[in-house]
Amino acid sequence: AEHHQPEALRGHALEDRGNLDDAIGQYEAAAARAPTYPRPLLNIGNVLQRQGRLADAVTVLERAVALDPAYAPSHFNLGLLHLHAERFAPAEHGFRAALRIDPDFDDAALALANLLADTQRRDEAEALLQRMMRGDRTHPRTPYALARLLLEGDRIDEAEAHLAAAVAADPHFAPAHAAMGTLCLRTG
């Protein structure tokens, strides 16, 4: 695992200090040390993205997916890169692949729901978020995302209930509090 790789630890430290080129070098050394483990490639892709080298990041993450097609984070991060580049079909493919591997991958589900909503597929987005709400999840982002979607459709009462659920899940979740304040102003 990555936490046992000194190169990966050094890479994280260098990345935290903003020394991105040297971080890539350490992650490459970690990849050479564990050639069947995709996480170092994922780290390289993330740094390349931070550097604005999206095409290179996509190439590295595609290598990570090919190395271990059952590693959901590689699919998810590849989807995020495509989303950042406004390539919606490949982004959706990455999120759905991550969810096929790990149906409880909330970040992938939320990213997919947001993508669906942003591409005018609100019914699909709502169905996905409703499924997530039925699961045993307590993170406030899910009811918050559903509330935002419902507000767009002027479904005020339902949205208010989901905002309350977000606050109940985390009383310090500022976006839900802000949305509740906006909702109060909007409804008088």
C-alpha positions in Angstrom: 0.0 0.0 0.0 1.0 3.6 -0.6 1.6 4.5 3.0 4.5 2.0 3.0 6.2 3.7 0.1 8.7 6.3 1.2 8.7 7.8 -2.3 4.9 8.4 -2.1 5.3 10.0 1.3 8.1 12.3 0.1 6.0 13.0 -3.0 3.0 14.1 -0.8 5.3 16.3 1.3 6.8 17.9 -1.8 3.4 18.4 -3.3 2.2 20.1 -0.1 5.1 22.5 -0.3 4.3 23.3 -4.0 7.4 21.5 -5.4 5.3 19.8 -8.1 8.1 18.6 -10.4 10.0 16.9 -7.6 6.7 15.4 -6.4 6.2 13.9 -9.8 9.7 12.4 -9.6 8.9 10.8 -6.3 5.6 9.4 -7.5 7.3 8.0 -10.6 9.8 6.3 -8.2 6.9 4.9 -6.2 5.3 3.7 -9.5 8.5 1.9 -10.5 8.7 0.3 -7.0 5.1 -1.0 -7.2 4.4 -1.4 -11.0 1.0 -3.1 -10.5 -0.3 -0.5 -8.0 -2.2 2.4 -9.7 -2.2 4.9 -6.9 1.2 6.5 -7.8 -0.1 7.1 -11.3 -3.2 8.7 -9.8 -0.9 11.0 -7.8 1.1 11.9 -10.9 -2.2 12.7 -12.7 -3.4 14.9 -9.9 -0.1 16.9 -9.9 -0.2 17.2 -13.7 -3.7 18.6 -13.4 -2.5 21.1 -10.9 0.2 22.2 -13.3 -2.5 22.7 -16.0 -1.1 19.8 -18.1 -4.5 18.2 -18.6 -3.6 16.1 -21.7 -0.7 14.6 -19.9 -2.8 14.0 -16.8 -5.4 12.2 -18.9 -2.7 10.0 -20.5 -1.4 9.0 -17.0 -4.8 8.3 -15.6 -5.7 6.2 -18.6 -2.5 4.2 -17.8 -3.8 3.8 -14.2 -7.2 2.5 -15.5 -5.4 0.1 -17.8 -3.1 -1.1 -15.0 -6.0 -1.9 -12.7 -9.5 -1.6 -14.2 -11.0 -2.5 -10.8 -9.6 0.5 -9.0 -12.5 3.0 -8.8 -10.5 6.1 -7.9 -8.7 6.0 -11.3 -12.0 6.0 -13.2 -13.3 8.8 -10.9 -10.3 11.0 -11.3 -10.2 10.4 -15.1 -13.9 11.4 -15.1 -13.0 14.6 -13.2 -10.4 15.5 -15.7 -12.8 15.0 -18.6 -15.4 17.1 -16.7 -12.8 19.9 -16.2 -12.2 19.9 -20.0 -16.0 19.9 -20.6 -15.9 16.5 -22.2 -19.1 15.3 -20.7 -19.6 11.9 -22.3 -16.2 10.6 -21.1 -16.7 12.2 -17.7 -20.0 10.4 -17.3 -18.3 7.1 -18.4 -15.6 7.6 -15.7 -18.1 8.3 -13.0 -20.3 5.4 -14.0 -17.3 3.0 -14.2 -16.3 4.1 -10.6 -19.8 3.4 -9.4 -20.0 0.0 -11.1 -16.8 -1.0 -9.2 -17.8 0.7 -5.9 -21.6 1.5 -5.6 -20.9 3.4 -2.4 -18.4 5.8 -3.9 -20.3 9.0 -2.9 -17.9 11.4 -4.6 -18.5 9.6 -7.9 -22.2 9.5 -7.4 -22.4 13.2 -6.5 -20.2 14.1 -9.5 -22.4 12.1 -11.8 -25.6 13.7 -10.3 -24.1 17.2 -10.8 -23.1 16.3 -14.4 -26.6 14.9 -15.2 -28.2 18.1 -13.7 -25.8 20.4 -15.6 -26.5 18.5 -18.9 -30.3 18.9 -18.5 -30.9 15.4 -17.3 -32.4 16.5 -14.0 -34.8 13.5 -13.7 -31.8 11.1 -13.8 -29.9 13.3 -11.3 -32.8 13.4 -8.9 -33.3 9.6 -9.1 -29.6 9.0 -8.4 -29.7 11.4 -5.4 -32.9 9.9 -4.1 -31.2 6.4 -4.2 -28.3 7.8 -2.3 -30.6 9.3 0.3 -32.2 5.9 0.8 -28.7 4.4 1.7 -27.1 4.7 5.1 -25.3 7.9 4.3 -24.9 10.8 6.7 -22.8 13.2 4.7 -24.7 16.5 4.2 -23.6 16.9 0.6 -26.2 14.4 -0.7 -29.3 16.1 0.7 -27.8 19.5 -0.1 -27.3 18.5 -3.8 -30.8 17.2 -3.9 -32.2 20.4 -2.4 -30.4 22.5 -4.9 -31.8 20.4 -7.7 -35.3 20.7 -6.3 -35.0 24.4 -5.8 -34.2 24.8 -9.5 -37.6 23.1 -10.2 -39.4 25.4 -7.6 -40.1 22.4 -5.3 -39.6 24.6 -2.3 -41.1 22.3 0.5 -39.2 19.3 -0.6 -36.0 21.3 -0.9 -36.5 22.8 2.5 -36.8 19.3 4.0 -33.6 18.1 2.3 -31.7 21.3 3.5 -32.9 20.5 7.0 -31.5 16.9 6.6 -28.2 18.3 5.5 -28.0 20.5 8.6 -29.0 17.6 10.7 -26.2 15.5 9.2 -23.7 18.3 10.0 -24.8 21.3 11.9 -21.7 23.2 10.7 -22.3 22.5 7.0 -22.2 26.2 5.8 -23.6 25.7 2.2 -26.9 24.3 3.6 -27.2 27.1 6.1 -26.6 29.6 3.3 -29.2 27.9 1.1 -31.7 28.0 3.9 -31.1 31.7 4.3 -31.6 32.3 0.6 -34.7 30.1 0.7 -36.2 32.2 3.6 -35.5 35.4 1.6 -37.0 33.9 -1.5 -40.2 32.7 0.2 -40.7 35.8 2.2 
